[in-house]
Amino acid sequence: MAETGTVEQLLAPGTLISGRYRIEGPPIGAGGMGTVYRAVQEVIGRPVAIKVLHATFASDVKAVTRFHREARAASGLSHPNVVTVHDFGQLPDGSMYLALEYIDGRNLAQVLRTEGRLPPARVSRIVGQVLDALEDAHSQGIVHRDLKPANVLLTHHAGNIDFVKLVDFGLAFVPSDKTLTQTGEMFGTPVYLSPEQARGNRVDHRADLYAVGVMTFEMLVGRPPFDGASSMTILMHHMRSEPPSFSEVAPRVGLSAGLEAVVQAALRKDPADRIQSAAEMRDALSRAIGEAEAAAVGSTVREITRPMDAAAVAARAQIDDFAFDDGLAETVDPSGTSSAELGEQVRAVASAGVLSDDDDPLGPTLLPDAAESARLRAATEAA
């Protein structure tokens, strides 16, 4: 088949890319910047995922840099819990593509939407693998910067039904990258963004540990520590509000104090006060789970899980699918505000004590103080 025409024509089922990869069917995933297809590497018959950057971004320096960054970051890692990058190339119309390890499974965001909060032992298994992958990445100076459930794939492997594959290093910091993030730029997804990222400060590996803390909190109690009607609200909570306790959010779950202490340590505002390494967090989490299981022997308490309702699923899907990248004007939050604009707004009010209606044009005002936090927790419990 000739390799000419638009991306849509090129990637019709049966299309051969670079003489190596045959597209097998319609897209299996799509986002604001690209589309993902299942294909087969013809010479060896290996299934692959082909991730194509939309042709409209071919001349966008920031978008191209992000795509190259993903290729460099993931290809520089060789860890069983990180998706493998097989190849990198360009289509005749200028669109770039990545050939990635094909993963047959669901992402963690889908699991949480359908199953609700997860048992602590399962959380420990999943988070432990994420931290294993991060330990390897951090040892090479790579910081993911966009950790969230949607970027954690779960598949079956060697008897493990929750084998983790970490994906999407498009916002990663790579030491060899000569176009490093400048102070004042904001990258990531609001619900899982560390305070230093929200402020536009330079970040290190501890920003990833904060995001893992947010994910672990959500997996254990069924919702993240901070949520809100707008991205601005969520970011301000990350910067100013203390995370609620497990009992405030899910009083009937009965999670151990030791487990909560590990999560809270990962959610400290100051990186210097936070858990300092992926290995430290993994070991502390494992110990806390083991102690909780030992204490629960003989207990007749049955944990109740509850999936999110339809409205909550739709709202969270919007937020989960949005990631800040200051360089892309097309990157907007659900309100229609670009990430660059939102970053400027956050930085403008970050030094103020309280948001007013005028400060937050993205949605209803939520004040990041103790009284408002208490009101939010009360509403959460009632729900």
Secondary structure in CASP SS format (residue, H / E / C, confidence):
PFRMAT SS
TARGET T0000
AUTHOR 0000-0000-0000
METHOD secondary structure of the structure
MODEL  1
M C 1.00
A C 1.00
E C 1.00
T C 1.00
G C 1.00
T C 1.00
V H 1.00
E H 1.00
Q H 1.00
L H 1.00
L C 1.00
A C 1.00
P C 1.00
G C 1.00
T C 1.00
L E 1.00
I E 1.00
S C 1.00
G C 1.00
R C 1.00
Y E 1.00
R E 1.00
I E 1.00
E C 1.00
G C 1.00
P C 1.00
P C 1.00
I C 1.00
G E 1.00
A E 1.00
G C 1.00
G C 1.00
M C 1.00
G E 1.00
T E 1.00
V E 1.00
Y E 1.00
R E 1.00
A E 1.00
V E 1.00
Q E 1.00
E C 1.00
V C 1.00
I C 1.00
G C 1.00
R E 1.00
P E 1.00
V E 1.00
A E 1.00
I E 1.00
K E 1.00
V E 1.00
L E 1.00
H C 1.00
A H 1.00
T H 1.00
F H 1.00
A C 1.00
S C 1.00
D C 1.00
V H 1.00
K H 1.00
A H 1.00
V H 1.00
T H 1.00
R H 1.00
F H 1.00
H H 1.00
R H 1.00
E H 1.00
A H 1.00
R H 1.00
A H 1.00
A H 1.00
S H 1.00
G C 1.00
L C 1.00
S C 1.00
H C 1.00
P C 1.00
N C 1.00
V E 1.00
V C 1.00
T C 1.00
V E 1.00
H E 1.00
D E 1.00
F E 1.00
G E 1.00
Q E 1.00
L C 1.00
P C 1.00
D C 1.00
G C 1.00
S C 1.00
M E 1.00
Y E 1.00
L E 1.00
A E 1.00
L E 1.00
E E 1.00
Y C 1.00
I C 1.00
D C 1.00
G E 1.00
R E 1.00
N E 1.00
L H 1.00
A H 1.00
Q H 1.00
V H 1.00
L H 1.00
R H 1.00
T H 1.00
E H 1.00
G C 1.00
R C 1.00
L C 1.00
P C 1.00
P H 1.00
A H 1.00
R H 1.00
V H 1.00
S H 1.00
R H 1.00
I H 1.00
V H 1.00
G H 1.00
Q H 1.00
V H 1.00
L H 1.00
D H 1.00
A H 1.00
L H 1.00
E H 1.00
D H 1.00
A H 1.00
H H 1.00
S H 1.00
Q C 1.00
G C 1.00
I C 1.00
V E 1.00
H C 1.00
R C 1.00
D C 1.00
L C 1.00
K C 1.00
P H 1.00
A H 1.00
N H 1.00
V E 1.00
L E 1.00
L E 1.00
T E 1.00
H E 1.00
H E 1.00
A C 1.00
G C 1.00
N E 1.00
I E 1.00
D E 1.00
F E 1.00
V E 1.00
K E 1.00
L E 1.00
V C 1.00
D C 1.00
F C 1.00
G C 1.00
L C 1.00
A C 1.00
F E 1.00
V C 1.00
P C 1.00
S C 1.00
D C 1.00
K C 1.00
T C 1.00
L C 1.00
T C 1.00
Q C 1.00
T C 1.00
G C 1.00
E C 1.00
M C 1.00
F E 1.00
G E 1.00
T C 1.00
P H 1.00
V H 1.00
Y H 1.00
L C 1.00
S C 1.00
P H 1.00
E H 1.00
Q H 1.00
A H 1.00
R C 1.00
G C 1.00
N C 1.00
R C 1.00
V C 1.00
D C 1.00
H H 1.00
R H 1.00
A H 1.00
D H 1.00
L H 1.00
Y H 1.00
A H 1.00
V H 1.00
G H 1.00
V H 1.00
M H 1.00
T H 1.00
F H 1.00
E H 1.00
M H 1.00
L H 1.00
V H 1.00
G C 1.00
R C 1.00
P C 1.00
P C 1.00
F C 1.00
D C 1.00
G C 1.00
A C 1.00
S C 1.00
S H 1.00
M H 1.00
T H 1.00
I H 1.00
L H 1.00
M H 1.00
H H 1.00
H H 1.00
M H 1.00
R H 1.00
S C 1.00
E C 1.00
P C 1.00
P C 1.00
S C 1.00
F H 1.00
S H 1.00
E H 1.00
V H 1.00
A C 1.00
P C 1.00
R C 1.00
V C 1.00
G C 1.00
L C 1.00
S C 1.00
A H 1.00
G H 1.00
L H 1.00
E H 1.00
A H 1.00
V H 1.00
V H 1.00
Q H 1.00
A H 1.00
A H 1.00
L C 1.00
R C 1.00
K C 1.00
D C 1.00
P H 1.00
A H 1.00
D H 1.00
R C 1.00
I C 1.00
Q C 1.00
S C 1.00
A H 1.00
A H 1.00
E H 1.00
M H 1.00
R H 1.00
D H 1.00
A H 1.00
L H 1.00
S H 1.00
R H 1.00
A H 1.00
I H 1.00
G H 1.00
E H 1.00
A H 1.00
E H 1.00
A H 1.00
A H 1.00
A C 1.00
V C 1.00
G C 1.00
S C 1.00
T C 1.00
V C 1.00
R C 1.00
E C 1.00
I C 1.00
T C 1.00
R C 1.00
P C 1.00
M C 1.00
D C 1.00
A H 1.00
A H 1.00
A H 1.00
V H 1.00
A H 1.00
A H 1.00
R H 1.00
A H 1.00
Q H 1.00
I H 1.00
D H 1.00
D C 1.00
F C 1.00
A C 1.00
F E 1.00
D E 1.00
D C 1.00
G C 1.00
L C 1.00
A C 1.00
E C 1.00
T C 1.00
V E 1.00
D C 1.00
P C 1.00
S C 1.00
G C 1.00
T C 1.00
S E 1.00
S H 1.00
A H 1.00
E H 1.00
L H 1.00
G H 1.00
E H 1.00
Q H 1.00
V H 1.00
R H 1.00
A H 1.00
V H 1.00
A C 1.00
S C 1.00
A C 1.00
G C 1.00
V C 1.00
L C 1.00
S C 1.00
D C 1.00
D C 1.00
D C 1.00
D C 1.00
P C 1.00
L C 1.00
G C 1.00
P C 1.00
T C 1.00
L C 1.00
L C 1.00
P C 1.00
D C 1.00
A H 1.00
A H 1.00
E H 1.00
S H 1.00
A H 1.00
R H 1.00
L H 1.00
R H 1.00
A H 1.00
A H 1.00
T H 1.00
E H 1.00
A H 1.00
A C 1.00
END
